[in-house]
Amino acid sequence: MKLHIWSRKQGGTKRGFTLTEVLVGSAVFLIIALAAYNAYVGLFHLINLSQYKVLAVSLANEQFEIARNMPYTDVGIEGGIPDGKLQHIQTLVRGGVTFTVTTTVRNIDLPFDGTIGGSPNDISPADNKSLEVAVSCIGCRDMQPIRLTGQIAPKNLETASNNGALFIRVFDANGQPVQGASVHVENIATTTTTIVIDDVTDATGMLQLIDVPPDTEAYRVVVTKSGYSTDRTYPPGGVGNPTPSKPDATVIVQQVTQVSFAIDRIGSLEISSVTPLCVVVPNFDFSLAGSKQIGTSVPKYSQNLSTGAGGTLLLSSMEWDTYTMTPTDSAYDVAGLNPLNPITVNPGAAQQAQIIVVPDAPLGLLVTAKDNATQLPISGAEVTLTKVGFSEVLTTGKGYINQTDWSGGAGQATSSNVAKYFQDDSNVDVSVSVGEIRLKEVFGEYNPSGILESSWFDTGSESNFYSLVWTPSDAPALAGSDAVRFQIATASTSEPTSWTFRGPDGTGATYYSVSDSPVAAIHNGDQFFRYKVYLSTETATVTPSISDAAFTFTSSCTPPGQVIFSGLDAGTYHITITKSGYAQYDQDVVVSSGWMEVQAAMAP
């Protein structure tokens, strides 16, 4: 049914409009009206913008005329160089519009009579003055600042100056000049006239201050730029930095003092703390120190930090530098860093760092193997730590999980209790000798065979599996060949529909019968791991046993090129590191207290 709108026309006839026609007509009218309105608003905006520019140019010319009609000696900034009667920043109203006027005056050393510090040396370097007036308006939509520049010359001949010059050079991390860097110069001496200058560097990254009153270690200089780091001078003898590497500047009569500063875009550093199984560890305490020094043994950046309740800390305003992390936490030690110490933050870059931690032990030694040319970590290096009565071998870049106790019994799916397991066939015994699996003894004879299946272990992320190790590696000869055998199963989820146990060829038809056997590649990419141990004996009076079962793997939380030796006794240890393609590395290290790190640079 159509809705009609009727109208009566001459002659008594009627003509109707459907609702669709009315809506279409209204839409067309609305489009035309909006276009006309936008054009109207745009026209007024252009008119207003033109008026703002006219007022700004007129205001800039007005300030120029004021300077031109002043005595030459008064053309300068109050408390600046040259000193004068002009204000650096003013807020002025013209035509009902509020403008900000920034006036800058600089002395100019013209080359016609030489330059200060040059050949010939100009002992009267303040030849002319440059004047720049910038007019901006925050409340004026789309208006760009208006800048007028010019020179003002003295009427009389110049005379020899008793002042000097201060040249400030600013460059970035690549040694390139930084244009438009903000420079703050202040004479902090109490015996001279107060001088405060705020200016910017030119296209060559330079700010040249001519005719500066001489003074010793009196000029404090601070350099920065929006989105950039900050560099500065420091007072000699200051608290915490008595011998600064860049002291406050000294200006000498008729000489040039040049001070250089390096700034660049700030970056960020996000630090997280996790276990080797990727479990988040909150509130891990550590110190972070940069390599840049502002004085003797005084780092520019040094902070005590914590990863917080979420186990993550974001540092959003970090200067480009290399930073060394040192643990200060009482509950955990560092088992590795990714990337290695020191952590590099490049200009404008967002760097992520992962701290892998383990429960604190009385003494811990982190060994990092890296290529001495590339400084990259070396994974797969064998690290042997020895001293009288002690020897331990670990492999860099590989994590491991082991189980040494099964006395808690069966019935546990996940490995939350390290002394329990999933199930057995009732033919094994885990209670006779705590910390061992052996065949069950019945009336003085051992069962001929038995099977135990572990709980599942979580590596924390997708992993590659490398080797399966157990001890003792040899079974009693009377037990027969292959008295100890293993199969393993892995999955990408903790609760798969079924666990498929496999041997070294990747099928269920074979078994791992030699300790430290490589794990079949079919398991790579999974996250969850479990094993099944098969014990058997050919002699009823002897039984094989297992006291330790472990597997090695790499995951996203496995520190590259690093291993940690925990629970050490104090004393002198010897480190030996071997890796195919590298010369053997040997070093003695004294372990005395707390946590320490040794970085081994290995030569190919």
C-alpha positions as CSV (number, residue, x, y, z in Angstrom):
1,M,0.0,0.0,0.0
2,K,1.4,3.5,-0.9
3,L,0.9,6.6,1.2
4,H,0.0,9.6,-1.0
5,I,0.0,13.3,-0.2
6,W,-2.7,15.0,-2.2
7,S,-2.9,18.6,-3.4
8,R,-5.7,20.3,-5.3
9,K,-4.9,22.0,-8.6
10,Q,-6.9,24.3,-10.8
11,G,-9.8,22.6,-12.6
12,G,-10.4,20.3,-9.6
13,T,-7.7,17.8,-10.5
14,K,-5.5,16.2,-7.8
15,R,-1.9,15.2,-7.9
16,G,-0.3,13.0,-5.2
17,F,3.4,12.5,-3.9
18,T,4.5,9.2,-2.6
19,L,6.5,9.0,0.7
20,T,9.5,7.9,-1.2
21,E,9.4,11.0,-3.4
22,V,9.1,13.2,-0.3
23,L,12.2,11.5,1.3
24,V,14.3,11.7,-1.8
25,G,13.4,15.4,-2.2
26,S,14.3,16.1,1.4
27,A,17.6,14.3,1.1
28,V,18.6,16.3,-2.0
29,F,17.6,19.5,-0.3
30,L,19.6,18.5,2.8
31,I,22.8,17.8,0.7
32,I,22.5,21.1,-1.1
33,A,21.9,22.9,2.2
34,L,24.9,21.3,3.9
35,A,27.2,22.0,1.0
36,A,26.1,25.7,1.0
37,Y,26.6,25.8,4.8
38,N,30.1,24.3,4.6
39,A,31.1,26.7,1.8
40,Y,29.8,29.6,4.0
41,V,31.7,28.4,7.0
42,G,34.9,27.8,5.0
43,L,34.7,31.3,3.5
44,F,34.5,32.9,6.9
45,H,37.4,30.7,8.1
46,L,39.6,31.9,5.3
47,I,38.6,35.5,6.0
48,N,39.5,35.0,9.7
49,L,42.8,33.3,8.9
50,S,43.7,36.2,6.5
51,Q,42.9,38.7,9.2
52,Y,45.0,36.7,11.7
53,K,48.0,36.8,9.3
54,V,47.5,40.5,8.6
55,L,47.5,41.3,12.4
56,A,50.5,39.0,13.0
57,V,52.6,40.6,10.2
58,S,51.7,44.1,11.4
59,L,52.7,43.1,15.0
60,A,56.0,41.7,13.8
61,N,56.7,44.9,11.8
62,E,55.8,46.9,14.9
63,Q,58.4,45.1,17.0
64,F,61.0,45.6,14.3
65,E,60.3,49.3,14.2
66,I,60.7,49.5,18.0
67,A,64.1,47.8,17.8
68,R,65.3,50.0,14.9
69,N,64.5,53.2,16.8
70,M,66.3,52.1,19.9
71,P,69.9,53.0,20.6
72,Y,72.2,50.2,19.2
73,T,73.4,49.3,22.7
74,D,69.8,48.7,23.9
75,V,69.0,46.2,21.1
76,G,69.2,43.0,23.0
77,I,67.3,40.7,25.3
78,E,67.0,41.5,29.0
79,G,69.5,39.2,30.8
80,G,70.7,37.8,27.5
81,I,73.6,38.2,25.1
82,P,73.6,40.8,23.9
83,D,72.0,42.4,26.9
84,G,69.4,45.0,26.1
85,K,65.9,46.2,26.8
86,L,63.8,43.9,24.7
87,Q,61.7,41.1,26.2
88,H,62.3,37.6,24.9
89,I,58.6,36.5,25.1
90,Q,55.6,38.8,25.2
91,T,51.8,38.3,25.1
92,L,50.2,41.1,23.1
93,V,46.6,41.7,22.0
94,R,45.8,43.2,18.6
95,G,42.3,43.5,17.1
96,G,40.9,41.4,20.0
97,V,43.3,38.5,19.2
98,T,46.0,37.3,21.6
99,F,49.4,36.7,20.1
100,T,52.7,35.4,21.6
101,V,55.7,37.3,20.4
102,T,59.2,35.8,20.7
103,T,62.1,38.1,20.0
104,T,65.6,36.8,19.5
105,V,68.8,39.0,19.2
106,R,72.2,37.5,18.4
107,N,75.6,39.1,17.8
108,I,77.0,38.4,14.4
109,D,80.7,38.0,13.7
110,L,81.0,39.0,10.0
111,P,84.0,37.6,8.1
112,F,85.2,40.9,6.5
113,D,87.5,41.6,9.3
114,G,88.2,38.0,10.4
115,T,86.4,35.9,12.9
116,I,87.1,35.2,16.6
117,G,89.5,32.4,17.0
118,G,90.2,32.4,13.2
119,S,92.9,33.8,11.0
120,P,93.0,36.7,11.3
121,N,91.6,36.7,14.8
122,D,88.8,39.2,15.2
123,I,89.2,40.8,18.6
124,S,86.0,42.7,18.1
125,P,83.7,39.9,16.9
126,A,80.3,41.6,17.6
127,D,80.1,43.3,14.2
128,N,76.3,43.4,13.7
129,K,73.2,42.1,15.4
130,S,70.5,39.8,13.9
131,L,66.9,40.3,15.0
132,E,64.2,37.7,14.7
133,V,60.6,38.2,15.6
134,A,58.2,35.2,15.7
135,V,54.5,35.8,16.1
136,S,52.2,32.9,17.0
137,C,48.6,32.5,18.0
138,I,47.4,29.4,19.9
139,G,43.8,30.2,19.5
140,C,43.9,31.0,15.8
141,R,42.9,27.9,13.9
142,D,45.3,26.7,11.2
143,M,47.6,29.7,11.6
144,Q,51.3,29.1,11.2
145,P,53.7,31.3,13.1
146,I,54.9,34.5,11.2
147,R,58.7,35.0,11.3
148,L,60.6,38.2,10.3
149,T,64.4,38.4,10.4
150,G,66.9,41.2,9.7
151,Q,70.2,42.8,10.8
152,I,70.9,45.9,12.7
153,A,74.4,47.6,12.3
154,P,76.1,50.1,14.7
155,K,76.5,53.7,13.5
156,N,80.1,53.9,14.8
157,L,83.3,51.9,14.3
158,E,83.6,48.8,16.5
159,T,86.1,48.8,19.4
160,A,88.2,45.9,20.8
161,S,86.1,43.6,23.0
162,N,86.9,42.4,26.4
163,N,84.5,39.5,26.0
164,G,84.7,36.0,24.4
165,A,82.5,33.7,22.5
166,L,80.5,30.5,23.4
167,F,79.8,28.1,20.5
168,I,77.4,25.3,21.2
169,R,77.3,22.3,18.8
170,V,74.5,19.7,18.9
171,F,74.6,16.4,17.0
172,D,72.7,13.1,17.1
173,A,73.8,9.5,17.6
174,N,75.2,9.3,14.1
175,G,77.2,12.6,14.5
176,Q,74.7,14.5,12.3
177,P,73.8,18.1,13.3
178,V,70.5,18.6,15.1
179,Q,68.7,21.7,13.8
180,G,66.1,23.4,16.0
181,A,67.5,22.0,19.3
182,S,66.5,24.1,22.3
183,V,69.5,25.6,24.1
184,H,69.2,27.1,27.6
185,V,72.3,29.0,28.8
186,E,72.5,30.5,32.2
187,N,75.4,32.2,34.1
188,I,75.1,30.6,37.5
189,A,78.0,32.7,39.0
190,T,76.9,35.0,41.8
191,T,79.5,37.7,41.2
192,T,78.5,38.6,37.6
193,T,75.4,40.0,35.9
194,T,72.6,37.4,35.6
195,I,72.4,36.0,32.0
196,V,69.7,33.7,30.8
197,I,69.4,32.7,27.2
198,D,66.9,30.5,25.5
199,D,67.6,29.9,21.8
200,V,67.8,27.2,19.1
201,T,70.5,25.7,16.9
202,D,70.8,26.5,13.2
203,A,70.9,24.2,10.2
204,T,74.5,23.2,11.1
205,G,73.5,22.3,14.7
206,M,75.3,25.4,16.0
207,L,74.4,28.2,18.3
208,Q,77.0,30.9,18.3
209,L,76.9,33.4,21.2
210,I,79.2,36.3,20.5
211,D,80.5,38.9,22.9
212,V,80.0,36.8,26.0
213,P,81.3,38.1,29.3
214,P,84.3,36.0,30.5
215,D,83.8,33.8,33.5
216,T,85.2,30.5,34.8
217,E,83.0,27.4,34.9
218,A,80.0,29.7,35.2
219,Y,77.8,29.0,32.1
220,R,75.3,26.2,32.7
221,V,74.1,24.8,29.3
222,V,71.1,22.5,28.8
223,V,70.3,21.1,25.4
224,T,67.1,19.2,24.3
225,K,64.4,19.0,21.7
226,S,60.9,17.8,21.7
227,G,60.9,14.0,21.6
228,Y,64.7,13.9,22.1
229,S,67.0,13.2,25.1
230,T,68.7,15.9,27.1
231,D,72.4,16.7,27.5
232,R,73.9,19.3,29.8
233,T,76.9,20.6,31.7
234,Y,77.3,20.0,35.5
235,P,78.9,22.1,38.3
236,P,82.4,20.9,39.4
237,G,82.4,19.7,43.0
238,G,78.7,19.0,42.9
239,V,77.1,16.4,45.3
240,G,77.3,13.0,43.7
241,N,79.3,14.2,40.7
242,P,82.4,16.1,42.0
243,T,84.4,15.7,38.8
244,P,82.0,16.0,35.9
245,S,83.1,15.0,32.4
246,K,81.4,18.1,31.0
247,P,81.7,20.9,33.5
248,D,79.9,24.2,33.2
249,A,81.5,26.2,30.4
250,T,84.3,28.7,30.9
251,V,84.5,31.8,28.6
252,I,87.9,33.5,28.1
253,V,88.6,37.0,26.8
254,Q,88.8,37.2,23.0
255,Q,88.7,33.4,22.6
256,V,86.1,30.8,21.5
257,T,84.8,28.2,23.9
258,Q,83.1,25.3,22.1
259,V,80.9,22.8,23.9
260,S,79.4,19.8,22.1
261,F,76.3,17.9,23.1
262,A,74.7,14.7,21.8
263,I,71.0,14.2,21.8
264,D,68.7,12.0,19.8
265,R,65.1,10.6,19.7
266,I,64.1,8.9,23.0
267,G,63.2,5.2,22.8
268,S,61.5,2.8,25.2
269,L,62.4,-0.4,27.1
270,E,59.9,-3.0,28.1
271,I,61.2,-5.5,30.7
272,S,59.4,-8.6,31.8
273,S,60.3,-11.2,34.4
274,V,59.4,-14.9,33.8
275,T,60.6,-18.4,34.8
276,P,62.3,-20.7,32.3
277,L,58.8,-22.1,31.8
278,C,57.4,-18.7,30.8
279,V,55.5,-18.3,34.1
280,V,55.2,-14.6,35.0
281,V,57.1,-13.5,38.1
282,P,55.7,-10.3,39.6
283,N,57.6,-7.6,41.5
284,F,61.1,-8.7,40.5
285,D,63.6,-6.2,41.8
286,F,66.7,-5.2,39.8
287,S,69.0,-2.2,39.1
288,L,69.5,-0.8,35.6
289,A,72.6,1.4,34.8
290,G,73.5,3.0,31.4
291,S,77.1,3.0,30.0
292,K,77.2,6.8,29.5
293,Q,79.1,8.6,32.2
294,I,78.5,12.2,33.3
295,G,81.5,12.0,35.7
296,T,84.1,9.6,37.1
297,S,82.2,6.4,37.8
298,V,78.9,8.3,37.7
299,P,76.4,6.8,35.1
300,K,74.0,9.2,33.4
301,Y,71.2,6.7,34.1
302,S,71.1,4.5,37.2
303,Q,67.8,3.3,38.8
304,N,66.5,0.7,41.2
305,L,63.4,-0.8,39.5
306,S,60.8,-3.5,39.8
307,T,58.7,-5.3,37.2
308,G,55.6,-4.7,39.2
309,A,52.5,-6.7,40.0
310,G,52.0,-7.7,36.3
311,G,55.7,-8.8,35.9
312,T,56.2,-6.1,33.2
313,L,57.8,-2.7,33.4
314,L,57.6,-0.1,30.6
315,L,60.3,2.6,30.6
316,S,59.0,5.0,27.9
317,S,61.6,7.8,27.9
318,M,65.0,6.0,27.5
319,E,68.0,7.7,26.0
320,W,69.9,5.7,23.4
321,D,72.5,3.8,25.3
322,T,73.5,0.3,26.5
323,Y,72.1,-0.7,29.9
324,T,73.3,-3.4,32.3
325,M,70.8,-5.2,34.5
326,T,71.8,-6.5,37.9
327,P,69.4,-8.4,40.1
328,T,68.6,-7.1,43.6
329,D,65.7,-9.4,44.4
330,S,65.9,-11.5,47.5
331,A,63.6,-14.3,46.3
332,Y,65.0,-14.9,42.7
333,D,68.2,-15.0,40.8
334,V,68.7,-14.2,37.1
335,A,69.1,-17.4,35.0
336,G,69.4,-15.5,31.8
337,L,68.6,-12.4,29.8
338,N,67.2,-12.0,26.3
339,P,68.9,-10.0,24.8
340,L,72.2,-10.3,26.6
341,N,73.7,-7.8,29.0
342,P,74.2,-5.0,28.2
343,I,70.8,-4.3,26.6
344,T,71.0,-1.8,23.7
345,V,68.3,0.8,23.2
346,N,68.6,2.6,19.8
347,P,67.3,6.1,19.0
348,G,63.5,6.1,18.7
349,A,63.4,2.3,19.0
350,A,61.1,0.1,21.2
351,Q,63.3,-2.5,22.8
352,Q,61.9,-5.5,24.7
353,A,64.0,-7.5,27.3
354,Q,63.1,-10.7,29.1
355,I,64.6,-11.5,32.5
356,I,64.5,-15.3,33.1
357,V,64.6,-16.0,36.8
358,V,64.9,-19.0,39.1
359,P,64.4,-19.2,42.9
360,D,67.3,-17.7,44.9
361,A,70.1,-20.0,45.9
362,P,72.9,-19.1,48.4
363,L,75.4,-18.7,45.6
364,G,74.6,-18.5,41.9
365,L,76.9,-18.1,38.8
366,L,75.5,-17.1,35.4
367,V,77.8,-18.0,32.6
368,T,77.2,-16.3,29.2
369,A,79.0,-17.6,26.1
370,K,79.1,-15.2,23.2
371,D,81.0,-14.7,19.9
372,N,83.9,-12.3,20.5
373,A,83.4,-10.7,17.1
374,T,79.6,-10.3,16.8
375,Q,78.9,-10.3,20.6
376,L,75.9,-12.7,19.8
377,P,75.1,-15.5,22.2
378,I,76.4,-19.0,21.4
379,S,73.8,-21.7,22.0
380,G,74.8,-25.4,22.3
381,A,78.1,-24.6,24.0
382,E,79.1,-27.1,26.7
383,V,80.0,-25.3,30.0
384,T,81.8,-27.3,32.6
385,L,82.2,-25.9,36.1
386,T,84.7,-27.7,38.4
387,K,86.5,-27.4,41.7
388,V,87.8,-30.0,44.2
389,G,84.9,-32.4,44.9
390,F,82.5,-30.7,42.4
391,S,81.8,-31.0,38.7
392,E,78.7,-30.0,36.7
393,V,78.1,-29.7,33.0
394,L,75.4,-27.6,31.4
395,T,74.6,-26.7,27.8
396,T,73.9,-23.1,26.8
397,G,70.6,-22.1,25.2
398,K,68.8,-25.2,26.5
399,G,66.3,-25.5,29.3
400,Y,65.7,-28.7,31.1
401,I,63.0,-30.2,33.4
402,N,63.9,-33.1,35.6
403,Q,62.1,-35.3,38.2
404,T,64.1,-36.9,41.1
405,D,61.3,-38.1,43.4
406,W,58.2,-40.2,42.8
407,S,57.4,-41.1,46.4
408,G,54.2,-39.0,46.5
409,G,52.5,-41.7,44.5
410,A,50.1,-41.7,41.5
411,G,47.0,-39.8,40.6
412,Q,48.4,-36.4,39.4
413,A,47.8,-35.2,35.8
414,T,49.9,-32.1,35.9
415,S,53.4,-31.9,37.4
416,S,52.4,-29.4,40.2
417,N,53.8,-31.7,42.8
418,V,57.3,-32.7,41.9
419,A,57.1,-35.9,43.9
420,K,54.0,-37.4,42.2
421,Y,53.2,-38.9,38.9
422,F,50.2,-39.9,36.8
423,Q,49.9,-43.7,37.0
424,D,51.7,-47.1,37.1
425,D,50.8,-50.7,36.5
426,S,51.3,-51.7,40.1
427,N,54.5,-53.5,39.3
428,V,56.8,-50.7,40.3
429,D,57.8,-49.4,43.7
430,V,58.6,-45.8,44.6
431,S,58.5,-46.1,48.4
432,V,61.3,-48.5,49.2
433,S,64.0,-45.9,48.5
434,V,62.9,-42.3,48.3
435,G,64.0,-40.8,45.1
436,E,64.0,-44.0,43.0
437,I,61.8,-46.0,40.7
438,R,62.4,-49.8,40.9
439,L,60.5,-53.0,40.3
440,K,58.3,-54.1,43.1
441,E,59.6,-57.0,45.3
442,V,57.2,-59.8,46.2
443,F,58.3,-62.5,48.5
444,G,62.0,-61.8,47.9
445,E,61.7,-61.6,44.1
446,Y,61.3,-58.7,41.8
447,N,58.5,-58.5,39.3
448,P,59.8,-59.2,35.8
449,S,58.5,-55.8,34.4
450,G,56.8,-52.6,35.4
451,I,55.6,-49.4,33.8
452,L,55.3,-45.8,35.3
453,E,53.8,-42.9,33.4
454,S,54.7,-39.3,34.5
455,S,52.4,-36.3,34.9
456,W,52.6,-33.8,32.0
457,F,55.2,-31.0,32.1
458,D,54.6,-27.5,30.7
459,T,57.6,-25.9,28.9
460,G,55.7,-22.6,28.8
461,S,55.5,-22.1,25.0
462,E,56.1,-24.0,21.8
463,S,59.4,-25.8,22.1
464,N,62.0,-27.9,20.4
465,F,63.1,-31.0,22.3
466,Y,66.7,-32.2,22.3
467,S,67.6,-35.1,24.6
468,L,66.2,-37.5,27.2
469,V,68.6,-38.2,30.1
470,W,68.3,-40.5,33.0
471,T,70.5,-41.8,35.9
472,P,71.9,-44.2,36.6
473,S,72.6,-44.7,32.9
474,D,73.6,-48.3,33.3
475,A,71.4,-51.1,34.7
476,P,72.7,-54.2,36.5
477,A,74.1,-56.7,34.0
478,L,72.0,-59.5,35.5
479,A,68.9,-57.5,34.7
480,G,69.5,-58.1,31.0
481,S,69.8,-55.8,28.0
482,D,67.4,-52.9,27.6
483,A,66.3,-53.2,31.3
484,V,65.5,-49.5,31.2
485,R,63.5,-48.1,28.4
486,F,61.6,-44.8,27.8
487,Q,59.0,-43.5,25.5
488,I,57.8,-39.9,25.4
489,A,54.6,-38.1,24.3
490,T,54.1,-34.4,23.6
491,A,51.1,-32.2,22.7
492,S,50.2,-28.7,21.9
493,T,47.5,-28.6,24.5
494,S,47.5,-29.9,28.1
495,E,44.4,-32.0,27.6
496,P,44.6,-33.7,24.2
497,T,42.2,-36.4,23.3
498,S,45.0,-38.9,23.7
499,W,48.7,-39.0,24.4
500,T,50.8,-40.9,21.8
501,F,54.0,-42.3,23.2
502,R,56.8,-42.7,20.7
503,G,60.4,-43.9,20.5
504,P,63.5,-42.4,18.8
505,D,62.2,-43.1,15.3
506,G,59.0,-41.1,16.0
507,T,56.8,-44.3,16.2
508,G,55.4,-46.3,19.0
509,A,57.4,-49.4,17.9
510,T,60.7,-48.2,19.3
511,Y,62.1,-47.2,22.7
512,Y,64.9,-44.9,24.1
513,S,67.3,-47.4,25.7
514,V,70.4,-45.2,26.0
515,S,70.6,-42.2,28.2
516,D,71.1,-38.8,26.6
517,S,69.5,-39.9,23.4
518,P,68.2,-37.2,21.0
519,V,64.5,-36.8,21.0
520,A,62.6,-37.4,17.7
521,A,62.0,-34.3,15.7
522,I,58.3,-35.1,15.4
523,H,57.8,-33.6,18.9
524,N,59.2,-30.2,18.0
525,G,56.6,-27.4,18.2
526,D,54.7,-28.8,21.1
527,Q,54.5,-27.4,24.6
528,F,53.5,-30.2,26.9
529,F,55.7,-33.3,27.6
530,R,55.4,-36.6,29.5
531,Y,57.4,-39.8,29.6
532,K,56.7,-43.4,30.2
533,V,59.5,-45.6,31.8
534,Y,59.6,-49.4,31.3
535,L,61.7,-51.5,33.7
536,S,62.4,-55.2,33.3
537,T,64.7,-57.8,34.7
538,E,65.8,-61.3,33.6
539,T,67.0,-62.2,37.1
540,A,64.4,-62.1,40.0
541,T,67.0,-61.1,42.5
542,V,68.1,-57.8,40.9
543,T,66.2,-54.7,39.7
544,P,67.1,-51.7,37.5
545,S,66.3,-48.3,39.1
546,I,65.9,-44.7,38.0
547,S,66.9,-41.9,40.3
548,D,66.7,-38.9,37.9
549,A,64.8,-38.4,34.6
550,A,65.2,-35.2,32.6
551,F,64.7,-33.7,29.2
552,T,66.2,-30.7,27.5
553,F,64.4,-28.2,25.3
554,T,64.4,-24.7,24.0
555,S,61.4,-22.3,24.2
556,S,60.7,-18.6,24.0
557,C,61.8,-18.3,27.6
558,T,65.1,-20.2,27.3
559,P,67.9,-17.7,27.7
560,P,70.2,-17.9,24.6
561,G,73.9,-18.7,25.2
562,Q,73.5,-18.8,29.0
563,V,73.5,-21.3,31.9
564,I,73.2,-20.8,35.6
565,F,74.9,-22.9,38.3
566,S,72.9,-22.6,41.5
567,G,73.5,-23.6,45.1
568,L,77.3,-23.4,44.9
569,D,79.7,-23.3,47.8
570,A,82.2,-20.4,48.1
571,G,85.5,-21.0,46.5
572,T,87.5,-20.9,43.3
573,Y,86.0,-22.7,40.3
574,H,87.3,-23.4,36.9
575,I,85.1,-22.7,33.8
576,T,85.7,-24.7,30.6
577,I,83.5,-23.9,27.6
578,T,83.6,-26.0,24.3
579,K,81.7,-25.6,21.1
580,S,82.5,-26.9,17.7
581,G,84.0,-24.2,15.5
582,Y,85.3,-22.2,18.5
583,A,88.6,-22.3,20.5
584,Q,88.2,-23.7,24.0
585,Y,87.6,-21.1,26.7
586,D,89.1,-21.5,30.2
587,Q,88.8,-19.2,33.2
588,D,89.1,-19.3,37.0
589,V,86.4,-17.5,38.9
590,V,86.1,-16.8,42.6
591,V,82.5,-17.4,43.9
592,S,82.1,-15.6,47.2
593,S,78.6,-14.3,47.8
594,G,75.2,-13.6,46.1
595,W,74.8,-13.7,42.4
596,M,77.5,-13.0,39.8
597,E,77.8,-13.2,36.0
598,V,80.8,-14.2,33.8
599,Q,80.7,-13.3,30.2
600,A,82.9,-15.5,28.1
601,A,83.9,-14.1,24.7
602,M,84.8,-17.1,22.5
603,A,87.1,-16.8,19.4
604,P,86.1,-18.9,16.3
